[in-house]
Amino acid sequence: MLNIYIEAPLEVRAKREFKKQTIDNGENYTFDEIVERTKKKDQFKIKHGALRVKEIADIIVNNDKFVENEQQYENIMAGLASIVKK
């Protein structure tokens, strides 16, 4: 089994979540609301030990500004999936 950890700055994750909630799902949130929701998710994950996941990861993907748009993200995930399948 391969453990993959994807890290990205708060703003990048919030942009992705904003697109998902507003454009894809038709919800009515402001970007600031999504940023706050993302922060709360982070706090929950930290409280419940999610930081340990990074320590045991076999692969860490840094999804910073270089991989900000959705297509680049999808390409990376497809590439990782093909590695896992081999």
Sequence and secondary structure as in RCSB ss.txt:
>XXXX:A:sequence
MLNIYIEAPLEVRAKREFKKQTIDNGENYTFDEIVERTKKKDQFKIKHGALRVKEIADIIVNNDKFVENEQQYEN
IMAGLASIVKK
>XXXX:A:secstr
   EEEE  HHHHHHHHHIIIIIIT     HHHHHHHHHHHHHHHHHTTTHHHHHH SEEEE SGGG SHHHHHH
HHHHHHHHHH 
